[in-house]
Amino acid sequence: MKSTADVVMIGGGVIGASILFNLGRLGVTDTLLLEKDVLGSGSTGRSQAICRMHYSNQVTAKMAWESLAVFTNFDEVVGGESGFVETGYLVVVSQEDGAGLAHNVAMQYELGIDTMRVTAKDLEEIAPMVSVTEGEVMAWEPQSGYADTYMVTTSYAKRAREMGAEIVLRNPATAIEISGGRVKAVVTAEGRVETPIAVVAAGPWSKDVLGQIGVDVPLVPVRHQVASITRPVDKLPMHPTVGDIAQSFSFRPDGRSLTMMGFGDDEEVEVETYNQGVDMDVMADAMGRLTRRIPAMADAYYRGGWSGLFTTTPDWHPILDAVPGIDGLYCAVGFSGHGFKLSPMIGVTMAELIVEGAGKTVDISPLRFTRFEEGDLLGSSYRYRVLA
């Protein structure tokens, strides 16, 4: 492991890998990424990997739209494969959330996002397997879908290495040295690395990493359950990705015969001790909701599952910023379930912030560190915030 670097990245999920790659594109190649386990072993590897643009705020909607362009042209833009599969994305909300959906679609349309409101009659052509009830309101994104977290993360890492970055696995950062109000070094079990810039992108471990140097960041880990379902392909060969806000869960196809379903309450947990399995009673309830949305799923069966962590902030939106009061310290944290779908633009804008002083491709100032103490939180059109 090198003893000096221009930038040290703490965290080897898709966020850290994307930032590392994009730093290289801007000419910063004397970089080091430290990962406590293997690439993508934290929240990245447990993500549903849905790529959609339906948000309540311009900053995240635009980041998702620009990120989709990267996922769909990944070999040209980055190099390697993203595993992107276009399925279309259907948002379903209850009548009481209809005004919120209308607001979101109008905002997204103004940004040039390919989205539209649709009716039950439209679904007969778009997604005839989906059942909706009277009063439910819907929007459709034809270009959305899902990608492969492993392919994306490792492709970013491979290209960053080719540009000069070093990636060290199973070697967590144990301390960030601060001297005279600025970053001096990052310490690991394998040694000390002098650097003027450290970037914390350690997912649910970020709160502890920053807390060690007296930085209090409002991050709360929340358990999110995912189930893999074998669907009856004779009756249901394919279906769109669905953000079912009306029933507070989501699902997407997974290959030719499986469906991946995300569900569960906002259960606050401890990072090192949370239940990484699935609660079978909660899963059974979610299966009932899935069958109500797609009746052919009555013949589906549970194949397996897992739980991952959303690292949430008070407004369920990330913090992308320099840390106030410590020169050279940056953080990309608190993704609240949105990280993977935004990861290409997070890498682009964080690299711009570090090298050029501001995110230029997308204005990320609404995601600044100080917005919580300023009382300038981002809002949501819906109560189910991870889908908003």
Secondary structure, DSSP 8 states (H G I E B T S, - for coil): --SB-SEEEE--SHHHHHHHHHHHHTT---EEEE-SSSTTTTTGGG---EE----SSHHHHHHHHHHHHHHHTHHHHTSS----EE--EEEEE-GGGHHHHHHHHHHHHHTT---EEE-HHHHHHH-TT----TT-EEEEETT-EE--HHHHHHHHHHHHHHTT-EEE-S--EEEEEEETTEEEEEEETTEEEE-S-EEE--GGGHHHHHHTTT-----EEEEEEEEEEE--TTT-S---EEEETTTTEEEEEETTTEEEEEEEEEEE--TTTS--S--HHHHHHHHHHHHHHSGGGGG-EEEEEEEEEEEE-TTS--EEEE-TTSBTEEEEE--TT-HHHHHHHHHHHHHHHHHHSS--SS--GGG-TTHHHHT-----SSSSGGG-
